[in-house]
Amino acid sequence: MPPTDGKRTALVTGANSGLGKAIATALAAEGTRVGLVVRDRERGATALAEIRAATGNDDLHLFIADLSDQSAIRAVAESVQQQFAQLHLLINNAGTAFAERRLSPQGIESALATNHLGPFLLTNLLVDLLKASAPARIVNVGTRINTAMDFDDLNWERRPYGMMKGYGQSKLGNLHFTFELARRLQGNGVTVNCVFPGVFKSNLGGTDGAQGAFLKLFARLFGWAIPSPEQAARRVLYLADAPELADVSGQYFGNRKLIPAPAQALDPEANRRLWQISEALTAPSQTAG
Ligand SMILES: NC(=O)c1ccc[n+]([C@@H]2O[C@H](COP(=O)([O-])OP(=O)(O)OC[C@H]3O[C@@H](n4cnc5c(N)ncnc54)[C@H](OP(=O)(O)O)[C@@H]3O)[C@@H](O)[C@H]2O)c1
């Protein structure tokens, strides 16, 4: 591990495009040391070079991991701990959606694996570094598209799969995770909050193009200017930077204001239950709290 230099250090997942790249760029412009977690080395290197050119910040670091693959997450957490003496900010931003049910290398439905278990495992592997760097903040990027968790069939073995249903269930996991993690981190100097960044233009849904097509139709019908990732990033950066949020944890924010979470995610029993299932599905050597 390198010696501590006291410099603010952040890790942003999905930092090569859309919201993650906008967040990483804004943090780099503030002079923060930024780790970019990406799954494709080439796309990551291109993004890093662009962020460096735009901000003049040379303290940018690339970490490669497919966040649907638990062995890749373990390896990247190890690299982060070797390269960063401290970590003050973790932004779990990477997210994706699938038109059809697919399985991760560990046999888990891929949206659940990437959008919920990915941040769950990465955060738990880095939580000691965050605690040792306190005050530190974790920001989870959620969405308003939430489908109730079926705890008896999280892996979609008995229910028909659909892109929005799979995405919505996995992203509700971000809220369950935020609330339970906040409870476990009380008194450790590490806060965790979830943010809905609004609807904005991005590559979400990938080659299916579902998000893009939907947004274009919406914009045409209502003459609406689709917000940019840079606009959406301001909501996320508020949670990362605002001094008045130094002690605020376990909350769900929209545009700088608290917003209501779906009832299921407000049930502490449900939050504990998903935590236990997630622990069993990832079997990290230790989890927070
Ligand atoms: N766009 C919206 O309107 C909207 C609304 C609400 C919430 N959100 C949330 O905002 C976040 C960012 O999404 P975005 O809209 O900016 O989409 P995006 O442009 O597609 O960015 C998603 C990022 O996540 C990465 N990613 C996807 N699967 C991954 C995996 N298995 N391993 C590692 N990285 C992976 C992508 O990498 P690649 O480039 O390699 O695919 C990309 O860097 C997501 O959590 C999403 O749920 C978006």
The ligand as an ORCA input file, in Angstrom:
! r2SCAN-3c Opt
* xyz 0 1
  N     -29.968      6.850    -17.928
  C     -30.969      7.083    -17.094
  O     -31.968      7.741    -17.443
  C     -30.920      6.569    -15.694
  C     -32.003      6.828    -14.839
  C     -31.935      6.375    -13.533
  C     -30.816      5.708    -13.086
  N     -29.783      5.455    -13.945
  C     -28.612      4.753    -13.403
  O     -27.454      5.477    -13.726
  C     -26.331      4.591    -13.694
  C     -25.417      4.852    -14.874
  O     -26.108      4.493    -16.060
  P     -26.035      5.350    -17.394
  O     -27.429      5.753    -17.698
  O     -24.967      6.362    -17.314
  O     -25.699      4.186    -18.453
  P     -24.398      3.898    -19.355
  O     -24.032      5.091    -20.158
  O     -24.739      2.627    -20.079
  O     -23.280      3.638    -18.278
  C     -23.287      2.479    -17.507
  C     -21.861      2.171    -17.113
  O     -21.879      0.929    -16.379
  C     -20.913      0.062    -16.975
  N     -21.254     -1.341    -16.826
  C     -22.356     -1.989    -17.260
  N     -22.269     -3.297    -16.983
  C     -21.077     -3.477    -16.358
  C     -20.386     -4.589    -15.842
  N     -20.903     -5.831    -15.925
  N     -19.178     -4.415    -15.280
  C     -18.626     -3.188    -15.214
  N     -19.207     -2.087    -15.686
  C     -20.427     -2.230    -16.259
  C     -20.919      0.454    -18.450
  O     -19.747     -0.052    -19.084
  P     -19.716     -0.301    -20.683
  O     -19.539      1.043    -21.308
  O     -18.542     -1.203    -20.841
  O     -21.020     -0.932    -21.061
  C     -20.949      1.959    -18.324
  O     -19.674      2.457    -18.013
  C     -26.892      3.178    -13.625
  O     -26.783      2.679    -12.311
  C     -28.360      3.372    -13.979
  O     -29.178      2.386    -13.377
  C     -29.800      5.870    -15.223
*
